Amino acid sequence: MLVGVTLLVFVLQHLIASGASLARALQGPRATRGSIHVFVVEYGLDRPLPIQYLHFLWALLHGNLGYSYKLNQSVDAVLARDLPNDILLVGVSLALGIAIAIPLGIIQAVRRGGWFDHLTTAGAFVLYSMPTFWLGLLLIEIFAIDLGWLPGEATQSGGFSQIVGNPTALVLPISTLTLISAAYCSRYMRAAAIETLAEDYIRTARAKGLPERLVIRRHLIRNSTKSIVTLVGLSFPAVLTWGLAVEFVFNYPGVGLAFYNAASAGDYPLELGVIVVIGLATVVGSLVADIGYAILDPRVRYR
């Protein structure tokens, strides 16, 4: 999977620009033949594409994701600088979203068809269908501009300690992703809980006279959270992708914003490096989801 991702992205990016055309685009109208030739030779762009791709894979196997044309530093250094910021932003948002989604989905399923279920379902659909950047702009308009309670922009320093040191600047971007993730996860939790309530062991527990709170706690919650475990595993690449629009809106210094700037400037090594890390996170997340699913459900066994 990772090899396929790298090959596809490598070919597509070189179809956009490569060799002298790439050097000319990066250096601008003042580029000379000499400077273009030096750039092409220095980065190995004069070699055939299969050789360039094999050279990239060899460097990747040694932990080298390439060198950014625009930032004049290695892609590894960019990721090491910005990735903790993304983990903070998306990790906290996802944790808060799940903490809201699990009890919300359970209550919706238990009180299915009631006013609370209809109201929260409508709210979840509105939030889930709303573009992330639009929700972020609405929160900025209300809480930063109209009320003036919170800053509408994240801390501009790229340092993790400076970002953590100004928590008020994190409230709006984290709230934006929390609302989206809570709406997304609550739909799965509600559906899983409704399906679990129809199982025979739930009816048997109720028939034995087990109090409803114990039925919910011992049987319903554990057997319904398997879908959430799958979502958490598949959310590993979200650390690098979910925050892109939010980072752009709030000018948050993370990998998503770095990727956007790289795409705008044609910084292909940084783009390719970020996509490789996203592919790796997808593979690892799928593995973690499978393992977590087996732990929660003893009936699942992998051979």
MIDOSE-1310 file (N, C-alpha, C; in nm, 2 decimals, decimal comma, always signed):
residues 303
mlvg	+0,08/-0,12/+0,00/+0,00/+0,00/+0,00/+0,09/+0,13/+0,00; +0,19/+0,13/+0,09/+0,27/+0,24/+0,09/+0,35/+0,26/-0,04; +0,40/+0,16/-0,10/+0,47/+0,17/-0,22/+0,38/+0,22/-0,33; +0,25/+0,17/-0,33/+0,16/+0,22/-0,43/+0,13/+0,37/-0,41
vtll	+0,11/+0,41/-0,29/+0,09/+0,55/-0,26/+0,20/+0,64/-0,31; +0,32/+0,60/-0,28/+0,44/+0,68/-0,32/+0,45/+0,68/-0,47; +0,43/+0,57/-0,53/+0,44/+0,56/-0,68/+0,34/+0,65/-0,75; +0,22/+0,64/-0,70/+0,11/+0,72/-0,76/+0,13/+0,87/-0,75
vfvl	+0,17/+0,91/-0,62/+0,19/+1,06/-0,60/+0,31/+1,11/-0,67; +0,42/+1,02/-0,67/+0,54/+1,06/-0,74/+0,52/+1,09/-0,89; +0,44/+1,00/-0,95/+0,42/+1,01/-1,10/+0,33/+1,14/-1,12; +0,22/+1,15/-1,04/+0,13/+1,27/-1,06/+0,20/+1,40/-1,04
qhli	+0,29/+1,41/-0,94/+0,36/+1,53/-0,92/+0,46/+1,57/-1,03; +0,52/+1,46/-1,09/+0,62/+1,49/-1,19/+0,55/+1,51/-1,33; +0,42/+1,47/-1,34/+0,34/+1,51/-1,45/+0,31/+1,66/-1,45; +0,29/+1,72/-1,33/+0,27/+1,86/-1,32/+0,39/+1,94/-1,36
asga	+0,50/+1,91/-1,30/+0,63/+1,98/-1,33/+0,74/+1,90/-1,29; +0,85/+1,90/-1,37/+0,97/+1,82/-1,33/+1,08/+1,88/-1,41; +1,20/+1,85/-1,36/+1,32/+1,90/-1,43/+1,34/+2,05/-1,44; +1,36/+2,09/-1,57/+1,39/+2,24/-1,59/+1,26/+2,32/-1,56
slar	+1,14/+2,26/-1,60/+1,02/+2,34/-1,58/+0,99/+2,36/-1,43; +1,03/+2,26/-1,35/+1,01/+2,28/-1,20/+1,11/+2,38/-1,15; +1,23/+2,38/-1,19/+1,33/+2,47/-1,15/+1,29/+2,62/-1,19; +1,24/+2,63/-1,31/+1,20/+2,76/-1,36/+1,08/+2,81/-1,28
alqg	+0,99/+2,73/-1,24/+0,87/+2,77/-1,17/+0,91/+2,81/-1,02; +1,01/+2,74/-0,97/+1,05/+2,77/-0,83/+1,14/+2,90/-0,82; +1,22/+2,92/-0,92/+1,31/+3,03/-0,92/+1,25/+3,16/-0,97; +1,14/+3,15/-1,05/+1,07/+3,27/-1,09/+1,13/+3,32/-1,22
prat	+1,08/+3,44/-1,26/+1,12/+3,50/-1,39/+1,27/+3,53/-1,40; +1,34/+3,55/-1,29/+1,48/+3,59/-1,29/+1,57/+3,47/-1,31; +1,52/+3,35/-1,32/+1,60/+3,23/-1,34/+1,68/+3,23/-1,46; +1,81/+3,19/-1,45/+1,90/+3,19/-1,56/+1,93/+3,04/-1,60
rgsi	+1,99/+3,02/-1,72/+2,02/+2,88/-1,76/+2,11/+2,82/-1,66; +2,21/+2,89/-1,61/+2,30/+2,84/-1,52/+2,24/+2,80/-1,39; +2,15/+2,88/-1,33/+2,09/+2,85/-1,20/+1,99/+2,73/-1,22; +1,92/+2,73/-1,33/+1,83/+2,61/-1,36/+1,91/+2,48/-1,37
hvfv	+2,03/+2,49/-1,44/+2,11/+2,37/-1,46/+2,16/+2,32/-1,32; +2,21/+2,42/-1,24/+2,26/+2,38/-1,10/+2,15/+2,32/-1,02; +2,03/+2,37/-1,02/+1,92/+2,32/-0,95/+1,88/+2,18/-0,99; +1,88/+2,16/-1,12/+1,84/+2,03/-1,18/+1,94/+1,92/-1,14
veyg	+2,07/+1,95/-1,15/+2,17/+1,86/-1,12/+2,18/+1,83/-0,97; +2,17/+1,94/-0,89/+2,18/+1,92/-0,74/+2,07/+1,83/-0,68; +1,95/+1,84/-0,74/+1,84/+1,76/-0,68/+1,82/+1,63/-0,77; +1,90/+1,60/-0,86/+1,89/+1,48/-0,94/+1,77/+1,48/-1,03
ldrp	+1,72/+1,59/-1,08/+1,61/+1,60/-1,16/+1,64/+1,57/-1,31; +1,77/+1,55/-1,34/+1,81/+1,52/-1,48/+1,81/+1,37/-1,50; +1,79/+1,29/-1,40/+1,79/+1,15/-1,41/+1,65/+1,10/-1,46; +1,65/+0,98/-1,52/+1,52/+0,93/-1,56/+1,43/+0,91/-1,44
lpiq	+1,30/+0,92/-1,46/+1,20/+0,91/-1,35/+1,21/+0,78/-1,27; +1,23/+0,66/-1,34/+1,24/+0,54/-1,26/+1,36/+0,55/-1,16; +1,47/+0,61/-1,21/+1,59/+0,62/-1,12/+1,56/+0,72/-1,01; +1,49/+0,83/-1,04/+1,45/+0,92/-0,93/+1,36/+0,85/-0,83
ylhf	+1,27/+0,77/-0,87/+1,18/+0,71/-0,78/+1,25/+0,60/-0,69; +1,34/+0,53/-0,75/+1,42/+0,43/-0,68/+1,51/+0,50/-0,58; +1,56/+0,61/-0,62/+1,65/+0,69/-0,52/+1,56/+0,74/-0,41; +1,44/+0,78/-0,43/+1,35/+0,83/-0,33/+1,32/+0,71/-0,23
lwal	+1,29/+0,60/-0,29/+1,26/+0,48/-0,20/+1,37/+0,44/-0,12; +1,49/+0,45/-0,18/+1,61/+0,41/-0,10/+1,64/+0,51/+0,02; +1,62/+0,64/-0,01/+1,63/+0,74/+0,09/+1,52/+0,72/+0,20; +1,40/+0,68/+0,16/+1,29/+0,66/+0,25/+1,32/+0,54/+0,34
lhgn	+1,38/+0,44/+0,29/+1,41/+0,32/+0,38/+1,51/+0,36/+0,48; +1,59/+0,46/+0,46/+1,69/+0,51/+0,55/+1,64/+0,62/+0,64; +1,51/+0,65/+0,63/+1,45/+0,75/+0,72/+1,46/+0,89/+0,66; +1,49/+0,90/+0,54/+1,51/+1,04/+0,48/+1,39/+1,07/+0,39
lgys	+1,31/+1,16/+0,43/+1,19/+1,20/+0,35/+1,21/+1,30/+0,24; +1,34/+1,35/+0,23/+1,37/+1,45/+0,13/+1,40/+1,58/+0,19; +1,42/+1,68/+0,10/+1,46/+1,81/+0,13/+1,37/+1,92/+0,07; +1,31/+2,00/+0,15/+1,22/+2,10/+0,11/+1,29/+2,21/+0,02
ykln	+1,23/+2,23/-0,10/+1,29/+2,33/-0,19/+1,28/+2,47/-0,13; +1,16/+2,50/-0,07/+1,12/+2,64/-0,03/+1,18/+2,67/+0,11; +1,17/+2,57/+0,20/+1,21/+2,60/+0,34/+1,36/+2,58/+0,37; +1,43/+2,52/+0,27/+1,57/+2,50/+0,29/+1,60/+2,42/+0,41
qsvd	+1,52/+2,31/+0,44/+1,55/+2,22/+0,55/+1,49/+2,09/+0,51; +1,53/+1,98/+0,58/+1,48/+1,85/+0,55/+1,33/+1,84/+0,59; +1,26/+1,75/+0,52/+1,12/+1,72/+0,55/+1,11/+1,66/+0,69; +1,21/+1,58/+0,73/+1,21/+1,53/+0,86/+1,20/+1,64/+0,97
avla	+1,28/+1,74/+0,95/+1,28/+1,85/+1,04/+1,15/+1,93/+1,05; +1,09/+1,94/+0,93/+0,96/+2,01/+0,93/+0,85/+1,93/+1,00; +0,85/+1,80/+0,98/+0,76/+1,71/+1,05/+0,78/+1,71/+1,20; +0,91/+1,70/+1,24/+0,95/+1,70/+1,38/+0,91/+1,82/+1,45
rdlp	+0,91/+1,94/+1,38/+0,87/+2,06/+1,44/+0,72/+2,08/+1,45; +0,64/+2,04/+1,34/+0,50/+2,07/+1,34/+0,41/+1,95/+1,38; +0,46/+1,83/+1,38/+0,37/+1,72/+1,41/+0,32/+1,72/+1,56; +0,41/+1,76/+1,66/+0,35/+1,77/+1,79/+0,23/+1,87/+1,80
ndil	+0,24/+1,97/+1,72/+0,13/+2,07/+1,73/+0,00/+2,00/+1,67; +0,01/+1,92/+1,57/-0,10/+1,85/+1,52/-0,16/+1,75/+1,61; -0,07/+1,67/+1,68/-0,11/+1,58/+1,78/-0,19/+1,64/+1,89; -0,14/+1,76/+1,93/-0,21/+1,83/+2,03/-0,35/+1,88/+1,99
lvgv	-0,36/+1,94/+1,87/-0,49/+1,99/+1,82/-0,59/+1,88/+1,79; -0,55/+1,78/+1,71/-0,64/+1,67/+1,67/-0,66/+1,57/+1,78; -0,56/+1,54/+1,86/-0,57/+1,44/+1,96/-0,67/+1,49/+2,07; -0,65/+1,61/+2,12/-0,75/+1,67/+2,22/-0,89/+1,68/+2,16
slal	-0,90/+1,72/+2,04/-1,03/+1,73/+1,97/-1,10/+1,60/+1,96; -1,02/+1,50/+1,92/-1,08/+1,37/+1,90/-1,12/+1,30/+2,03; -1,04/+1,32/+2,13/-1,07/+1,27/+2,27/-1,20/+1,33/+2,32; -1,21/+1,47/+2,31/-1,33/+1,53/+2,36/-1,45/+1,49/+2,28
giai	-1,43/+1,48/+2,15/-1,54/+1,44/+2,06/-1,60/+1,30/+2,10; -1,51/+1,21/+2,12/-1,55/+1,07/+2,16/-1,61/+1,07/+2,30; -1,56/+1,15/+2,39/-1,62/+1,16/+2,53/-1,76/+1,22/+2,52; -1,79/+1,30/+2,42/-1,92/+1,35/+2,40/-2,01/+1,25/+2,33
aipl	-1,95/+1,18/+2,23/-2,03/+1,10/+2,14/-2,08/+0,97/+2,20; -2,00/+0,91/+2,29/-2,04/+0,78/+2,35/-2,16/+0,80/+2,44; -2,17/+0,89/+2,54/-2,29/+0,90/+2,61/-2,41/+0,95/+2,53; -2,37/+1,04/+2,43/-2,48/+1,10/+2,35/-2,54/+0,99/+2,26
giiq	-2,46/+0,90/+2,20/-2,52/+0,80/+2,12/-2,60/+0,70/+2,20; -2,55/+0,67/+2,32/-2,62/+0,57/+2,41/-2,76/+0,63/+2,45; -2,76/+0,76/+2,49/-2,89/+0,82/+2,53/-2,98/+0,82/+2,41; -2,93/+0,86/+2,29/-3,02/+0,86/+2,17/-3,08/+0,72/+2,14
avrr	-3,00/+0,62/+2,16/-3,05/+0,48/+2,13/-3,15/+0,44/+2,23; -3,12/+0,46/+2,36/-3,21/+0,42/+2,46/-3,35/+0,50/+2,45; -3,34/+0,63/+2,42/-3,46/+0,71/+2,40/-3,49/+0,73/+2,25; -3,48/+0,63/+2,18/-3,50/+0,64/+2,03/-3,64/+0,69/+2,00
ggwf	-3,65/+0,78/+1,91/-3,78/+0,84/+1,87/-3,83/+0,95/+1,95; -3,76/+0,98/+2,06/-3,81/+1,09/+2,15/-3,76/+1,23/+2,10; -3,80/+1,33/+2,17/-3,76/+1,46/+2,13/-3,61/+1,49/+2,14; -3,55/+1,43/+2,24/-3,40/+1,44/+2,26/-3,33/+1,38/+2,14
dhlt	-3,38/+1,26/+2,10/-3,31/+1,19/+1,99/-3,33/+1,27/+1,86; -3,45/+1,32/+1,83/-3,47/+1,40/+1,71/-3,38/+1,53/+1,71; -3,38/+1,60/+1,83/-3,31/+1,72/+1,84/-3,16/+1,70/+1,81; -3,10/+1,60/+1,89/-2,95/+1,58/+1,87/-2,92/+1,52/+1,74
taga	-3,00/+1,44/+1,68/-2,98/+1,38/+1,55/-2,97/+1,50/+1,44; -3,07/+1,59/+1,45/-3,07/+1,70/+1,36/-2,94/+1,79/+1,38; -2,91/+1,81/+1,50/-2,78/+1,89/+1,53/-2,66/+1,82/+1,48; -2,65/+1,69/+1,49/-2,54/+1,61/+1,44/-2,53/+1,62/+1,29
fvly	-2,64/+1,60/+1,22/-2,64/+1,61/+1,08/-2,60/+1,75/+1,03; -2,64/+1,85/+1,10/-2,60/+1,99/+1,06/-2,45/+2,01/+1,07; -2,40/+1,96/+1,19/-2,25/+1,98/+1,21/-2,17/+1,89/+1,12; -2,22/+1,77/+1,10/-2,15/+1,67/+1,01/-2,14/+1,72/+0,87
smpt	-2,25/+1,78/+0,82/-2,25/+1,82/+0,68/-2,19/+1,96/+0,66; -2,16/+2,03/+0,77/-2,11/+2,16/+0,75/-1,96/+2,16/+0,72; -1,91/+2,23/+0,62/-1,76/+2,23/+0,60/-1,69/+2,28/+0,72; -1,57/+2,22/+0,74/-1,50/+2,25/+0,86/-1,45/+2,40/+0,87
fwlg	-1,41/+2,45/+0,75/-1,36/+2,59/+0,75/-1,48/+2,68/+0,77; -1,60/+2,65/+0,73/-1,71/+2,73/+0,75/-1,75/+2,74/+0,90; -1,75/+2,63/+0,97/-1,77/+2,62/+1,11/-1,67/+2,71/+1,18; -1,54/+2,69/+1,14/-1,44/+2,77/+1,21/-1,46/+2,92/+1,19
llli	-1,50/+2,96/+1,07/-1,53/+3,10/+1,04/-1,64/+3,15/+1,13; -1,75/+3,07/+1,14/-1,86/+3,11/+1,23/-1,82/+3,13/+1,37; -1,74/+3,04/+1,42/-1,69/+3,06/+1,56/-1,60/+3,18/+1,58; -1,52/+3,21/+1,48/-1,44/+3,33/+1,48/-1,53/+3,46/+1,48
eifa	-1,63/+3,45/+1,40/-1,73/+3,57/+1,39/-1,80/+3,59/+1,52; -1,84/+3,48/+1,59/-1,92/+3,50/+1,71/-1,83/+3,53/+1,83; -1,73/+3,44/+1,85/-1,66/+3,45/+1,98/-1,54/+3,54/+1,97; -1,48/+3,57/+1,85/-1,37/+3,65/+1,85/-1,40/+3,80/+1,80
idlg	-1,49/+3,81/+1,71/-1,52/+3,94/+1,65/-1,64/+4,01/+1,73; -1,75/+3,94/+1,73/-1,87/+4,00/+1,79/-1,86/+4,01/+1,95; -1,82/+3,90/+2,01/-1,81/+3,90/+2,16/-1,68/+3,94/+2,21; -1,57/+3,91/+2,13/-1,44/+3,94/+2,18/-1,39/+3,86/+2,29
wlpg	-1,44/+3,74/+2,31/-1,40/+3,66/+2,42/-1,27/+3,59/+2,40; -1,25/+3,54/+2,28/-1,13/+3,46/+2,25/-1,06/+3,51/+2,13; -0,93/+3,48/+2,12/-0,85/+3,52/+2,00/-0,90/+3,44/+1,88; -0,90/+3,51/+1,76/-0,94/+3,44/+1,64/-0,83/+3,38/+1,56
eatq	-0,71/+3,38/+1,62/-0,59/+3,33/+1,56/-0,51/+3,25/+1,66; -0,45/+3,14/+1,61/-0,37/+3,06/+1,70/-0,24/+3,13/+1,73; -0,16/+3,08/+1,83/-0,03/+3,14/+1,86/+0,06/+3,12/+1,73; +0,13/+3,22/+1,69/+0,20/+3,22/+1,57/+0,34/+3,15/+1,58
sggf	+0,39/+3,14/+1,70/+0,51/+3,07/+1,72/+0,50/+2,92/+1,69; +0,60/+2,86/+1,62/+0,59/+2,72/+1,58/+0,63/+2,63/+1,70; +0,67/+2,69/+1,81/+0,72/+2,60/+1,92/+0,60/+2,54/+1,99; +0,61/+2,42/+2,03/+0,51/+2,35/+2,10/+0,48/+2,41/+2,24
sqiv	+0,59/+2,45/+2,31/+0,57/+2,51/+2,44/+0,50/+2,64/+2,44; +0,53/+2,72/+2,33/+0,46/+2,85/+2,32/+0,31/+2,83/+2,29; +0,28/+2,73/+2,21/+0,14/+2,70/+2,18/+0,06/+2,66/+2,31; +0,12/+2,57/+2,38/+0,06/+2,52/+2,50/+0,05/+2,63/+2,61
gnpt	+0,15/+2,72/+2,60/+0,15/+2,83/+2,70/+0,04/+2,93/+2,68; -0,03/+2,93/+2,57/-0,14/+3,02/+2,54/-0,27/+2,94/+2,51; -0,33/+2,88/+2,61/-0,44/+2,79/+2,59/-0,57/+2,86/+2,53; -0,58/+2,99/+2,56/-0,70/+3,06/+2,51/-0,70/+3,06/+2,35
alvl	-0,58/+3,06/+2,29/-0,58/+3,06/+2,15/-0,61/+2,93/+2,09; -0,62/+2,82/+2,17/-0,65/+2,69/+2,12/-0,80/+2,65/+2,13; -0,87/+2,74/+2,20/-1,01/+2,70/+2,23/-1,09/+2,69/+2,10; -1,08/+2,79/+2,01/-1,16/+2,79/+1,89/-1,12/+2,68/+1,79
pist	-1,00/+2,66/+1,76/-0,96/+2,55/+1,67/-1,00/+2,41/+1,73; -0,97/+2,39/+1,86/-1,01/+2,26/+1,92/-1,16/+2,25/+1,92; -1,23/+2,35/+1,95/-1,38/+2,35/+1,95/-1,44/+2,31/+1,81; -1,38/+2,37/+1,71/-1,42/+2,34/+1,57/-1,41/+2,19/+1,54
ltli	-1,30/+2,13/+1,57/-1,28/+1,99/+1,54/-1,35/+1,90/+1,64; -1,37/+1,95/+1,76/-1,45/+1,87/+1,86/-1,59/+1,85/+1,81; -1,65/+1,96/+1,77/-1,79/+1,96/+1,73/-1,81/+1,86/+1,61; -1,72/+1,87/+1,51/-1,73/+1,79/+1,39/-1,71/+1,64/+1,43
saay	-1,61/+1,61/+1,51/-1,58/+1,47/+1,55/-1,69/+1,41/+1,64; -1,75/+1,49/+1,73/-1,86/+1,45/+1,81/-1,98/+1,41/+1,73; -2,01/+1,50/+1,63/-2,12/+1,47/+1,54/-2,10/+1,35/+1,46; -1,98/+1,33/+1,41/-1,94/+1,21/+1,33/-1,95/+1,08/+1,41
csry	-1,89/+1,08/+1,52/-1,88/+0,96/+1,60/-2,02/+0,92/+1,67; -2,10/+1,03/+1,70/-2,22/+1,00/+1,77/-2,32/+0,92/+1,68; -2,31/+0,95/+1,55/-2,40/+0,88/+1,45/-2,36/+0,73/+1,45; -2,23/+0,69/+1,45/-2,19/+0,55/+1,46/-2,23/+0,49/+1,59
mraa	-2,21/+0,57/+1,70/-2,24/+0,51/+1,83/-2,39/+0,49/+1,85; -2,47/+0,57/+1,80/-2,62/+0,56/+1,80/-2,66/+0,43/+1,73; -2,61/+0,42/+1,60/-2,65/+0,30/+1,52/-2,60/+0,17/+1,59; -2,48/+0,17/+1,64/-2,43/+0,05/+1,71/-2,51/+0,02/+1,83
aiet	-2,55/+0,12/+1,91/-2,62/+0,09/+2,03/-2,76/+0,04/+2,00; -2,82/+0,09/+1,89/-2,96/+0,04/+1,85/-2,95/-0,10/+1,81; -2,84/-0,14/+1,74/-2,82/-0,27/+1,70/-2,80/-0,37/+1,82; -2,72/-0,32/+1,91/-2,69/-0,40/+2,03/-2,82/-0,42/+2,12
laed	-2,90/-0,32/+2,13/-3,03/-0,33/+2,21/-3,12/-0,44/+2,15; -3,10/-0,47/+2,03/-3,19/-0,58/+1,97/-3,13/-0,72/+1,99; -3,01/-0,73/+2,05/-2,95/-0,86/+2,07/-3,02/-0,94/+2,18; -3,01/-1,07/+2,17/-3,08/-1,16/+2,26/-3,03/-1,15/+2,41
yirt	-2,89/-1,12/+2,42/-2,84/-1,11/+2,56/-2,89/-0,99/+2,63; -2,93/-0,88/+2,56/-2,99/-0,77/+2,62/-3,13/-0,80/+2,67; -3,21/-0,87/+2,59/-3,34/-0,91/+2,63/-3,34/-1,01/+2,75; -3,24/-1,10/+2,75/-3,22/-1,20/+2,86/-3,19/-1,13/+2,99
arak	-3,10/-1,03/+2,98/-3,06/-0,95/+3,10/-3,18/-0,88/+3,16; -3,26/-0,82/+3,07/-3,38/-0,75/+3,12/-3,48/-0,85/+3,18; -3,49/-0,96/+3,11/-3,59/-1,06/+3,16/-3,55/-1,12/+3,30; -3,42/-1,12/+3,33/-3,38/-1,17/+3,46/-3,40/-1,06/+3,57
glpe	-3,44/-0,95/+3,53/-3,46/-0,84/+3,63/-3,34/-0,75/+3,65; -3,24/-0,76/+3,57/-3,13/-0,67/+3,59/-3,17/-0,52/+3,57; -3,13/-0,44/+3,66/-3,17/-0,29/+3,65/-3,12/-0,24/+3,52; -3,19/-0,14/+3,46/-3,16/-0,09/+3,33/-3,02/-0,02/+3,33
rlvi	-2,98/+0,04/+3,44/-2,85/+0,11/+3,44/-2,74/+0,00/+3,43; -2,76/-0,11/+3,49/-2,66/-0,22/+3,48/-2,66/-0,29/+3,34; -2,78/-0,29/+3,28/-2,78/-0,34/+3,14/-2,70/-0,25/+3,05; -2,72/-0,12/+3,07/-2,65/-0,03/+2,98/-2,50/-0,03/+3,01
rrhl	-2,46/-0,04/+3,14/-2,32/-0,03/+3,17/-2,24/-0,16/+3,14; -2,30/-0,27/+3,17/-2,23/-0,40/+3,16/-2,24/-0,46/+3,01; -2,35/-0,43/+2,95/-2,37/-0,50/+2,82/-2,38/-0,40/+2,70; -2,45/-0,29/+2,72/-2,47/-0,21/+2,60/-2,35/-0,13/+2,56
irns	-2,28/-0,06/+2,66/-2,17/+0,03/+2,63/-2,05/-0,05/+2,57; -2,01/-0,16/+2,64/-1,89/-0,23/+2,59/-1,91/-0,28/+2,45; -2,03/-0,34/+2,42/-2,05/-0,40/+2,29/-2,09/-0,30/+2,18; -2,12/-0,18/+2,22/-2,15/-0,08/+2,12/-2,02/+0,01/+2,09
tksi	-1,92/+0,01/+2,17/-1,81/+0,09/+2,15/-1,71/+0,03/+2,05; -1,74/-0,09/+2,00/-1,65/-0,15/+1,90/-1,63/-0,06/+1,77; -1,74/+0,00/+1,73/-1,74/+0,08/+1,61/-1,66/+0,21/+1,64; -1,66/+0,26/+1,76/-1,58/+0,37/+1,80/-1,43/+0,34/+1,79
vtlv	-1,40/+0,22/+1,84/-1,26/+0,17/+1,83/-1,21/+0,17/+1,69; -1,29/+0,12/+1,60/-1,26/+0,12/+1,46/-1,24/+0,26/+1,41; -1,32/+0,35/+1,45/-1,31/+0,49/+1,40/-1,18/+0,56/+1,46; -1,15/+0,52/+1,58/-1,03/+0,58/+1,64/-0,90/+0,53/+1,56
glsf	-0,90/+0,40/+1,53/-0,79/+0,35/+1,46/-0,78/+0,41/+1,32; -0,89/+0,43/+1,25/-0,89/+0,49/+1,12/-0,87/+0,64/+1,12; -0,87/+0,70/+1,25/-0,85/+0,84/+1,26/-0,70/+0,87/+1,28; -0,61/+0,78/+1,28/-0,47/+0,80/+1,29/-0,42/+0,90/+1,18
pavl	-0,46/+0,88/+1,05/-0,41/+0,98/+0,95/-0,48/+1,11/+0,97; -0,59/+1,12/+1,05/-0,66/+1,24/+1,07/-0,57/+1,34/+1,14; -0,47/+1,29/+1,21/-0,38/+1,39/+1,28/-0,32/+1,48/+1,18; -0,30/+1,43/+1,06/-0,24/+1,51/+0,95/-0,33/+1,57/+0,85
twgl	-0,46/+1,52/+0,85/-0,55/+1,56/+0,74/-0,67/+1,64/+0,80; -0,72/+1,60/+0,91/-0,84/+1,68/+0,97/-0,81/+1,82/+1,00; -0,69/+1,85/+1,04/-0,66/+1,98/+1,08/-0,62/+2,08/+0,97; -0,62/+2,03/+0,85/-0,57/+2,11/+0,74/-0,65/+2,24/+0,73
avef	-0,78/+2,22/+0,71/-0,87/+2,34/+0,69/-0,87/+2,43/+0,82; -0,87/+2,36/+0,94/-0,87/+2,44/+1,06/-0,74/+2,52/+1,08; -0,63/+2,45/+1,04/-0,50/+2,52/+1,05/-0,49/+2,64/+0,96; -0,55/+2,62/+0,84/-0,55/+2,74/+0,75/-0,64/+2,85/+0,80
vfny	-0,76/+2,82/+0,85/-0,85/+2,92/+0,90/-0,79/+3,00/+1,02; -0,74/+2,92/+1,11/-0,68/+2,98/+1,24/-0,53/+3,01/+1,23; -0,47/+2,99/+1,11/-0,33/+3,01/+1,09/-0,25/+2,93/+1,20; -0,29/+2,81/+1,22/-0,23/+2,72/+1,32/-0,10/+2,66/+1,27
pgvg	+0,01/+2,67/+1,33/+0,14/+2,62/+1,28/+0,15/+2,46/+1,29; +0,09/+2,39/+1,20/+0,10/+2,25/+1,20/+0,14/+2,19/+1,06; +0,14/+2,06/+1,05/+0,17/+1,99/+0,93/+0,07/+2,02/+0,82; -0,06/+2,03/+0,86/-0,16/+2,06/+0,76/-0,13/+2,20/+0,69
lafy	-0,10/+2,30/+0,77/-0,07/+2,43/+0,71/+0,06/+2,42/+0,63; +0,16/+2,35/+0,67/+0,28/+2,33/+0,60/+0,25/+2,26/+0,46; +0,17/+2,16/+0,47/+0,13/+2,09/+0,34/+0,06/+2,18/+0,25; -0,03/+2,26/+0,30/-0,10/+2,36/+0,21/-0,01/+2,46/+0,15
naas	+0,08/+2,51/+0,23/+0,18/+2,61/+0,17/+0,27/+2,54/+0,07; +0,31/+2,41/+0,10/+0,39/+2,34/+0,00/+0,32/+2,31/-0,13; +0,19/+2,28/-0,12/+0,11/+2,26/-0,24/+0,10/+2,39/-0,32; +0,08/+2,50/-0,25/+0,07/+2,63/-0,32/+0,20/+2,67/-0,39
agdy	+0,31/+2,64/-0,32/+0,44/+2,68/-0,37/+0,51/+2,58/-0,46; +0,45/+2,46/-0,48/+0,51/+2,36/-0,56/+0,63/+2,29/-0,50; +0,63/+2,28/-0,37/+0,74/+2,22/-0,29/+0,71/+2,07/-0,28; +0,74/+2,00/-0,39/+0,70/+1,86/-0,41/+0,76/+1,77/-0,30
plel	+0,89/+1,78/-0,27/+0,94/+1,69/-0,17/+0,87/+1,69/-0,03; +0,83/+1,81/+0,01/+0,75/+1,82/+0,14/+0,61/+1,76/+0,12; +0,55/+1,78/+0,01/+0,42/+1,72/-0,02/+0,43/+1,57/-0,02; +0,53/+1,52/-0,09/+0,54/+1,37/-0,10/+0,58/+1,31/+0,04
gviv	+0,66/+1,38/+0,12/+0,69/+1,33/+0,25/+0,57/+1,33/+0,34; +0,49/+1,43/+0,34/+0,37/+1,43/+0,42/+0,27/+1,32/+0,38; +0,26/+1,30/+0,25/+0,17/+1,19/+0,20/+0,22/+1,05/+0,24; +0,35/+1,03/+0,24/+0,40/+0,90/+0,28/+0,37/+0,88/+0,43
vigl	+0,39/+0,98/+0,51/+0,36/+0,97/+0,66/+0,21/+0,94/+0,68; +0,12/+1,01/+0,60/-0,02/+0,98/+0,61/-0,05/+0,84/+0,57; +0,01/+0,79/+0,46/-0,01/+0,65/+0,43/+0,04/+0,55/+0,54; +0,15/+0,58/+0,60/+0,20/+0,50/+0,71/+0,10/+0,50/+0,83
atvv	+0,05/+0,62/+0,86/-0,05/+0,64/+0,97/-0,18/+0,56/+0,94; -0,22/+0,55/+0,81/-0,33/+0,48/+0,77/-0,31/+0,33/+0,79; -0,20/+0,27/+0,76/-0,17/+0,13/+0,78/-0,16/+0,10/+0,92; -0,09/+0,18/+1,00/-0,08/+0,16/+1,15/-0,22/+0,17/+1,21
gslv	-0,30/+0,27/+1,17/-0,43/+0,29/+1,23/-0,52/+0,17/+1,21; -0,52/+0,11/+1,09/-0,60/-0,01/+1,05/-0,56/-0,12/+1,14; -0,42/-0,14/+1,16/-0,38/-0,25/+1,25/-0,42/-0,23/+1,39; -0,41/-0,11/+1,44/-0,46/-0,08/+1,58/-0,61/-0,11/+1,59
adig	-0,68/-0,07/+1,49/-0,83/-0,09/+1,50/-0,86/-0,24/+1,50; -0,79/-0,32/+1,42/-0,81/-0,46/+1,42/-0,78/-0,53/+1,56; -0,67/-0,48/+1,61/-0,63/-0,54/+1,74/-0,73/-0,50/+1,85; -0,77/-0,37/+1,85/-0,87/-0,32/+1,95/-1,00/-0,39/+1,94
yail	-1,04/-0,42/+1,81/-1,17/-0,49/+1,79/-1,16/-0,63/+1,85; -1,05/-0,70/+1,83/-1,04/-0,83/+1,89/-1,03/-0,83/+2,04; -0,98/-0,73/+2,10/-0,97/-0,72/+2,24/-1,11/-0,70/+2,30; -1,19/-0,62/+2,24/-1,33/-0,59/+2,29/-1,42/-0,71/+2,26
dprv	-1,40/-0,78/+2,15/-1,49/-0,89/+2,11/-1,42/-1,02/+2,12; -1,43/-1,10/+2,22/-1,35/-1,23/+2,23/-1,39/-1,32/+2,12; -1,50/-1,30/+2,05/-1,54/-1,39/+1,94/-1,45/-1,37/+1,82; -1,38/-1,26/+1,81/-1,30/-1,23/+1,69/-1,16/-1,29/+1,71
ryr	-1,12/-1,36/+1,62/-0,99/-1,42/+1,62/-0,93/-1,41/+1,48; -0,80/-1,36/+1,48/-0,73/-1,35/+1,35/-0,63/-1,46/+1,33; -0,63/-1,52/+1,22/-0,54/-1,63/+1,19/-0,44/-1,59/+1,08
